[in-house]
Amino acid sequence: MEKFKPNKRKIHRKVTAISAIPLLITILSGTIYSFLQPLGVDAFWLIKWHTGNFGIINLQPFYSIFLGIASIISVISGVRLLQKKP
């Protein structure tokens, strides 16, 4: 019966791995755009990536919702891993 009990660490790793790539894209595209804007470089495609529009695949309607929910789940599962068992 112990085999079927979900391992908290495995769940945390999977959620974090799934949300890591979109979070990294969002962070990098926003940071690079903010550095290029004062230099007069118009890189509007970075804002599109930042909001989830990847050209052929447009995830804008639910991209920020996914990032928010995935971040909240990652934080909650990480905090639960730090809690000591009673």
C-alpha positions in Angstrom: 0.0 0.0 0.0 3.0 2.3 0.6 3.8 2.2 -3.2 0.7 4.1 -4.1 1.2 6.9 -1.6 2.3 10.0 -3.6 5.7 11.3 -2.8 5.6 15.0 -2.0 9.1 15.5 -3.4 8.2 13.9 -6.7 5.1 16.0 -7.1 7.0 19.2 -6.2 9.7 18.3 -8.8 7.2 17.7 -11.6 5.3 20.9 -11.0 8.5 22.9 -10.7 9.9 21.3 -13.9 6.7 22.1 -15.8 6.6 25.7 -14.7 10.3 26.4 -14.9 10.6 26.9 -18.7 7.7 29.4 -19.0 8.8 31.3 -16.0 12.3 31.5 -17.4 11.0 32.8 -20.7 8.9 35.4 -19.0 11.8 36.6 -16.8 14.4 36.7 -19.6 12.1 38.4 -22.1 11.0 41.1 -19.7 14.6 41.7 -18.5 16.1 41.9 -22.0 13.3 44.1 -23.2 13.8 46.5 -20.3 17.5 46.7 -21.1 17.0 47.3 -24.9 14.2 49.9 -24.6 16.5 52.7 -23.3 18.9 52.0 -26.1 16.2 52.6 -28.7 16.0 49.0 -29.8 12.4 48.1 -30.7 12.1 44.4 -29.8 8.3 44.1 -29.6 8.6 40.3 -30.2 10.1 40.1 -26.7 6.8 41.5 -25.2 4.9 39.0 -27.2 7.0 36.2 -25.7 6.6 37.8 -22.3 2.8 37.5 -22.6 2.7 34.0 -24.1 2.4 34.7 -27.8 5.0 32.5 -29.5 4.1 33.1 -33.1 2.4 29.9 -34.2 1.3 29.1 -30.7 -0.7 31.8 -29.0 -1.1 31.1 -25.3 -2.0 34.6 -24.2 -5.5 33.9 -22.9 -4.3 31.5 -20.2 -0.5 32.0 -20.0 -0.5 34.3 -17.0 -3.1 32.2 -15.3 -0.9 29.1 -15.8 2.2 30.9 -14.5 0.3 32.1 -11.4 -1.2 28.8 -10.5 2.0 26.9 -11.2 4.0 29.4 -9.0 1.5 29.1 -6.2 1.5 25.3 -6.3 5.3 25.3 -6.4 5.6 27.6 -3.3 2.9 25.7 -1.3 4.5 22.3 -2.1 8.0 23.7 -1.3 6.8 25.1 2.1 5.1 21.8 2.9 8.3 20.0 2.3 10.0 22.2 4.8 7.4 21.5 7.5 8.4 18.8 10.0 6.2 15.8 10.4 4.3 15.6 13.7 
